[in-house]
């Protein structure tokens, strides 16, 4: 006698955030440390002491270690055996590779957003640029750097590809470290209108113009940095102190 087959227990679907490890309960700590890096409150080379962080965030050291491991995986933190975790200090060569990666990736994001973007998306981008402008007028350099990085991340979030969001987040964070390390004090930062021009070209549906503006924008950022020094340049102490 045939009996009705008992329905199989459905497998619980996991969100993209769970798959990528981006929505666990440690996110608040992760986001706060990352924001401190992007705002240059944590500078390259800063030691991230587990005990102190555990005390600040009212968690145990195991949780802090998990967050630092995640940041280390993304390249934002460097761990040194028997010494601890430090905010990363990207080399000149690494800096150039990061800008190269962005010049490859961000045109693809623009193509996708122009294809699927809505008026609401572009309004959000304009509102974000207004925040950048306000920060510039206040002379809040930390906020300007953070908001500038978040503009590019916002585009990735609108494209809604979790792997690209993850990658853009890593590249934006590393770019902030690079700016802090290699910023040339005699060269002005990127003007606010560059982001506005990129948005306008996307709204027009002019993909090639938007891509050209984005590439020019990234070139401009890189040009403001002093990446001319060779690796491991020996310091002439006699010249300095003689």
N, C-alpha and C positions, 0 to 999 in steps of 0.2 A: 504494500500500500504506500502510495506516494504521500509524503507529508510536505507541508509548505516549508520551504527552506528558511531557516532563521536568518534575518538580515545581518550581514556582517557589520561589525562595529566600525564605523567610519573613522578614518585616521584624521586626527585633529590637524587642521591646516595651520601652518606657521606663517607668520607675516614675514615680509622681506626684512624688516628690522630684526626679527629674531634670527633669521638665517644669517644675516650679516653681523649680528651681535651689536646692533645699534639702538636697542630699546630696552636693555636690561635696567635693573634698579640702580646700577652704578652710573647711569647716564648723567645725573645731576652733578656728580663729582667730576666726571670726565669733561662735561661741558664747561664747568667753572675753571678747571685747569687750562683747558684749551682756549677759553676766552682770555685768560690772563696772559697766555702766550701771544695771542693775536693782538692784544692791546699793549704789548711790550711791558707789562707789569712783571712778567717772568722773562728775564733775558737769557740768551744763550749761555750755557755753562752753569746756570744756577742749579745747585744740588737740591733734589727733591727728597727730603728726609721723610721716610715712611712714618716714623713715630710722630713727627710734628703734624703731618698731613692727617694722620688718623685722629689726632687730638682736635685739629681744626674742624674736621668734618664729622666728628663724633661717630666714627666707625672703627673697626679693628684693622690691624695692619694687613691682614689677608685681603680685605676689600681694596685697600689702597694699592697693594701689589698687583691686583688684577687690572686696576685702572692704568697703572704705570706700564704694565705689560702691553696693554692695548695701545697706549700712546707710543711705546717703543716699536711696536709692529708697524705703526703708521709713520715712523721716522721722526716724530716730534720729540721723543725722549731717547736718550742713549743710556744704556745700562753698562756699567763697567764692573766686572767681577771684583769682589772685595772692597769696592769703593761706593757703589750705589747707583742711583739714577740721576741723570742730569738733563736739563733742557738741551736739545741738540744744537750743534753749531755746524750747519752745512758748509762744506768746503766750496771754494770757487768753482771747481769742476761740477760738484753736485748742484750748485746754483744754476749753472748753465743748462744742465740736464733737466732741471725742473721747469725752466722757461721753455725749453724745447718741447717737453711733454705737454705743456699748456698750449703751445702754438699748434700742436697736433689735435688735442682734445677739444678745445673750446670752439673751433669752427664747426665741429660735428654737433655740439650742443646748440649752436645758433641755428644750424639747418633744421634741427628737430623742433626748436621752439618756434621758428617762423612758420613751420608746417602745421603745428598744433596749438600755438599760442592763442589766447583769447584776449579781448580788450581788458578784462580784469587782470590778467597776468601783466600786461604792459603798464597798467595803472599802478600795480604793486611795485614794479621796477622803478617807475617815476617817483613814487612815494619814498622808496629807499634812497634814491639819489637826492631827494629833498632833505633827508636826514643827513646824508653826507655833506651837503652844502651848508646845513646849519652847523654841523660840527666844525667845518672849516672856518666859518664866520666866528665861531667861539674860540678858535685857536686850539681846539682839542685834538691834538695830533694822534693820540692813542685811539680815539673814537674814529677818526678819519681812516686810519690804517685798518681797523677792524671792519668798519662798514664797507670799505673798498673791497676787502676780501670776501665779505658776505654777499656783495652784489653778484659776484661770479658764482658763488654757491647757490644763490637764489635762482639763477638761470638753470642750474643743474636740477634743482628741486622741482622746477616747473616742467622740465622734460620728464621727470618722474621715473628715472631709471636708477634703482638703488645702487648698483655697482658704480655708476658714474657719479652719483651723489657722494659716495664714500671716497672715490678717488679725488673728486674736486675738493672735498673737505681737507684731505691730506695735503694736496698741492697748495691750497690757500694758506693753511697753517705754516707750511714750510716756507712759502713766499714771505710771510710776515717775519719769520726768523731771518731770512736772507736780507730783507729790507733793513732790519735792525743791525745786522752785522756789517753790511756793505753800503749803507746809505752814504751818499756823498753830500756833505753839508752845504756845498756851494752850488748844488744843482736843485732847482725847484721841483717839488713833487708834481705828480700828474694833475693837470687841471680837471676840475669837476665836470666840464662839458663833455669829456670823452665818453663817459658812461651814457650821458644823455644822447649823444650822437648815435651811439650803438643801438639804443632803444628805438630811436626815430627810424633808423634804417630797417630794423626788424618790423616795426609797425607798418612801414611802406611795403613790406614783403620783398625788399631788395636784399636777398641773401648775400650776394657777392660783395655788396657795399658794406653790409654789417660785418662780414668776415674780415674784410680788409681793414675796417676800423678797429676790430678786436685785435688783429695781429699788430696793427700800428700801436694800439694801446699797450699791449704786452711788451713790444719793442721799446716803447717810451719808458715803461717801468724799469726794464733792464738797463736802459741807457742812463738812468739816474743813479745807478749803483756803480761803485768802484770795484770792478771785477778784474782790474788790470794786474794786480799783484800776483806773482807766481806762487805756487804752493810752497809752504815751508820755507819762506824767505828768512834767511838768517838775519837777526837784528844786529846792527853794528853798535855795540855798547859804547865803544870809544867815541864814536861820532855823537852819541847822545849825551854822555856824561863827561867827555874829555874837555 
